[in-house]
Amino acid sequence: MTPRIRTALVIGGGIAGPIAAMALQQAGIEATVYEAYADTAEGKGGGMTIAPNGQDALDAVGLGDVIRPFGVPMTGIVMQDWAGRRLAEFGNPPGVAPMQLVWRTDLYGALYTETERRGIRIEHGKRLVDAVESADGITAHFADGSQATADILIGADGIRSTVRTLIDPDAPGPSYGGLISFGAQVTGTTTPSTRSKMNMSFGKQAFLGYQVLDDASGIWFVNLPHPTPMSAAEAKKTPSEEWLKLLSSKFADDRTPARELIDRTAPEDLIVVGSMENMPPRVPVWSRGRMVLVGDSAHAPSSSSGQGASLSIESAVELARCLRDLPYQEAFAAYERLRRPRVERVIKETTHKNSAKAAGPVGRVVFALMMRIFDKLAKPEKMAWVFDHRIDWDAPVN
Ligand SMILES: Cc1cc2nc3c(=O)[nH]c(=O)nc-3n(C[C@H](O)[C@H](O)[C@H](O)COP(=O)(O)OP(=O)(O)OC[C@H]3O[C@@H](n4cnc5c(N)ncnc54)[C@H](O)[C@@H]3O)c2cc1C
């Protein structure tokens, strides 16, 4: 029988990468993380939610306390139209812990600190360009000419994964979703507290999300329809003052707090995320030889599902559990068996919101109608299976 592996190269230092590396360490496997960017801040702006299933997966490997200190509870999402009229509400299923709203920079910072505290190396400026397998290992080749070798290679390199293409040159890739995204944290707002709920409003010209806390601080994000894709780096060539002015003007006809929140934002606090991209619902091949995918590279739900990070965390933990108990080929097969049905179901059932954000006036009216119907029919209990998902780390995989 092939022996269990001892070492792993983890490509990508986003969310799935560091968590996979820490879970692998707990499984007795030595992992090193290789991140393309030279610094940790690039492309990591904005707020995001960690759902209860993501929190449970973190707890399964003793990482829950990494986010608890700065997570802000979020108990539901209220959908509104441009006039601030409520369309629908997505509440937490009864008995399920609230989602945690976290600032992406806080999350990445905490993950990096914890990864390094556990003695796991994260090497920056290492962009994977190729990988070559031999009978007893795999060698990663980086753009700077350096190499690294281990028993297996894990592609935690996000929605535009290079590892996915190395595994399957015909793999589907992301397509531009018609929106570019911005966000900021604000203090001293006069917008009333949203009482632990995220409000999302389909404005006449752009989509707004905001949550205001009882202490008058809050976060907002805007998805702006834009005809062509724009990376964060390209968008940052336009001064933040200009973006803020433009964003504010897009909400001139809306009756939501958009302008108050945007106008209160200091230019240096604006986070420019860039293009929002959509992945096809199914990535057909998750592993080949000594390579395997984890996180967005294998399964990226729409950004508004609030599940991308949580599913990535679950998969990172499950992959490590499988590799702990099985030789790598069997581990990859077991991992896919455990994960694929769940992630594809989540993707299928949470993709409804994004297309309406970039819709024209007619699309928005149709969507508002759909939301009102949905609100009458929807039962939060029906979504409990998404949130109420536990990983038993100690249970053997066979
Ligand atoms: C605007 C927006 C809002 C979102 N909001 C939420 C939310 O509220 N809740 C939620 O759960 N999810 C949200 N998501 C989705 C979430 O960000 C992703 O699901 C999550 O980041 C996936 O983690 P990952 O580690 O797989 O990929 P990433 O976090 O994308 O990390 C991949 C890493 O790999 C690196 N990399 C890429 N290529 C290479 C290479 N060739 N060599 C080495 N390194 C490489 C990248 O630099 C990056 O650091 C949102 C996404 C967007 C765009």
The ligand as an SDF file (V2000), in Angstrom:
LIG
                    3D

 53 58  0  0  0  0  0  0  0  0999 V2000
  -16.2750   41.2710   -3.3310 C   0  0  0  0  0  0  0  0  0  0  0  0
  -16.2810   39.9380   -2.6740 C   0  0  0  0  0  0  0  0  0  0  0  0
  -16.9990   39.7610   -1.5090 C   0  0  0  0  0  0  0  0  0  0  0  0
  -17.0290   38.5060   -0.8720 C   0  0  0  0  0  0  0  0  0  0  0  0
  -17.7390   38.3640    0.2690 N   0  0  0  0  0  0  0  0  0  0  0  0
  -17.7600   37.1690    0.8860 C   0  0  0  0  0  0  0  0  0  0  0  0
  -18.4690   37.0070    2.1170 C   0  0  0  0  0  0  0  0  0  0  0  0
  -19.0730   37.9410    2.6520 O   0  0  0  0  0  0  0  0  0  0  0  0
  -18.4580   35.7780    2.7020 N   0  0  0  0  0  0  0  0  0  0  0  0
  -17.7830   34.7230    2.1460 C   0  0  0  0  0  0  0  0  0  0  0  0
  -17.7960   33.6380    2.7360 O   0  0  0  0  0  0  0  0  0  0  0  0
  -17.1140   34.8520    0.9910 N   0  0  0  0  0  0  0  0  0  0  0  0
  -17.0820   36.0440    0.3550 C   0  0  0  0  0  0  0  0  0  0  0  0
  -16.3770   36.1740   -0.7960 N   0  0  0  0  0  0  0  0  0  0  0  0
  -15.6770   34.9880   -1.3380 C   0  0  0  0  0  0  0  0  0  0  0  0
  -14.3690   34.7190   -0.5810 C   0  0  0  0  0  0  0  0  0  0  0  0
  -13.5430   35.8580   -0.6570 O   0  0  0  0  0  0  0  0  0  0  0  0
  -13.6690   33.5080   -1.1820 C   0  0  0  0  0  0  0  0  0  0  0  0
  -14.5540   32.4180   -1.2430 O   0  0  0  0  0  0  0  0  0  0  0  0
  -12.4480   33.0950   -0.3500 C   0  0  0  0  0  0  0  0  0  0  0  0
  -11.5300   34.1710   -0.2790 O   0  0  0  0  0  0  0  0  0  0  0  0
  -11.7860   31.8820   -0.9710 C   0  0  0  0  0  0  0  0  0  0  0  0
  -10.5770   31.5920   -0.3020 O   0  0  0  0  0  0  0  0  0  0  0  0
   -9.3600   30.9450   -1.0990 P   0  0  0  0  0  0  0  0  0  0  0  0
   -8.2530   30.8490   -0.1170 O   0  0  0  0  0  0  0  0  0  0  0  0
   -9.8240   29.7400   -1.8100 O   0  0  0  0  0  0  0  0  0  0  0  0
   -8.9940   31.9850   -2.2230 O   0  0  0  0  0  0  0  0  0  0  0  0
   -8.3640   33.4930   -2.0620 P   0  0  0  0  0  0  0  0  0  0  0  0
   -8.8120   34.0520   -0.7710 O   0  0  0  0  0  0  0  0  0  0  0  0
   -8.7070   34.1460   -3.3150 O   0  0  0  0  0  0  0  0  0  0  0  0
   -6.8170   33.1850   -1.9700 O   0  0  0  0  0  0  0  0  0  0  0  0
   -6.0710   32.7000   -3.0690 C   0  0  0  0  0  0  0  0  0  0  0  0
   -4.6220   33.1430   -2.8710 C   0  0  0  0  0  0  0  0  0  0  0  0
   -3.8180   32.4930   -3.8550 O   0  0  0  0  0  0  0  0  0  0  0  0
   -2.8690   33.4080   -4.3430 C   0  0  0  0  0  0  0  0  0  0  0  0
   -2.4650   32.9500   -5.6790 N   0  0  0  0  0  0  0  0  0  0  0  0
   -3.1790   33.0050   -6.8290 C   0  0  0  0  0  0  0  0  0  0  0  0
   -2.4870   32.4690   -7.8440 N   0  0  0  0  0  0  0  0  0  0  0  0
   -1.3060   32.0460   -7.3360 C   0  0  0  0  0  0  0  0  0  0  0  0
   -0.1750   31.4110   -7.8840 C   0  0  0  0  0  0  0  0  0  0  0  0
   -0.0890   31.0840   -9.1940 N   0  0  0  0  0  0  0  0  0  0  0  0
    0.8920   31.1390   -7.0700 N   0  0  0  0  0  0  0  0  0  0  0  0
    0.8370   31.4400   -5.7430 C   0  0  0  0  0  0  0  0  0  0  0  0
   -0.2300   32.0590   -5.1680 N   0  0  0  0  0  0  0  0  0  0  0  0
   -1.2880   32.3540   -5.9520 C   0  0  0  0  0  0  0  0  0  0  0  0
   -3.6260   34.7320   -4.3490 C   0  0  0  0  0  0  0  0  0  0  0  0
   -2.7360   35.8350   -4.3620 O   0  0  0  0  0  0  0  0  0  0  0  0
   -4.4280   34.6360   -3.0550 C   0  0  0  0  0  0  0  0  0  0  0  0
   -3.7430   35.1660   -1.9530 O   0  0  0  0  0  0  0  0  0  0  0  0
  -16.3340   37.4070   -1.4440 C   0  0  0  0  0  0  0  0  0  0  0  0
  -15.6110   37.5820   -2.6310 C   0  0  0  0  0  0  0  0  0  0  0  0
  -15.5790   38.8290   -3.2480 C   0  0  0  0  0  0  0  0  0  0  0  0
  -14.8160   39.0020   -4.5220 C   0  0  0  0  0  0  0  0  0  0  0  0
  1  2  1  0
  2  3  1  0
  2 52  2  0
  3  4  2  0
  4  5  1  0
  4 50  1  0
  5  6  2  0
  6  7  1  0
  6 13  1  0
  7  8  2  0
  7  9  1  0
  9 10  1  0
 10 11  2  0
 10 12  1  0
 12 13  2  0
 13 14  1  0
 14 15  1  0
 14 50  1  0
 15 16  1  0
 16 17  1  0
 16 18  1  0
 18 19  1  0
 18 20  1  0
 20 21  1  0
 20 22  1  0
 22 23  1  0
 23 24  1  0
 24 25  2  0
 24 26  1  0
 24 27  1  0
 27 28  1  0
 28 29  2  0
 28 30  1  0
 28 31  1  0
 31 32  1  0
 32 33  1  0
 33 34  1  0
 33 48  1  0
 34 35  1  0
 35 36  1  0
 35 46  1  0
 36 37  1  0
 36 45  1  0
 37 38  2  0
 38 39  1  0
 39 40  1  0
 39 45  2  0
 40 41  1  0
 40 42  2  0
 42 43  1  0
 43 44  2  0
 44 45  1  0
 46 47  1  0
 46 48  1  0
 48 49  1  0
 50 51  2  0
 51 52  1  0
 52 53  1  0
M  END
$$$$
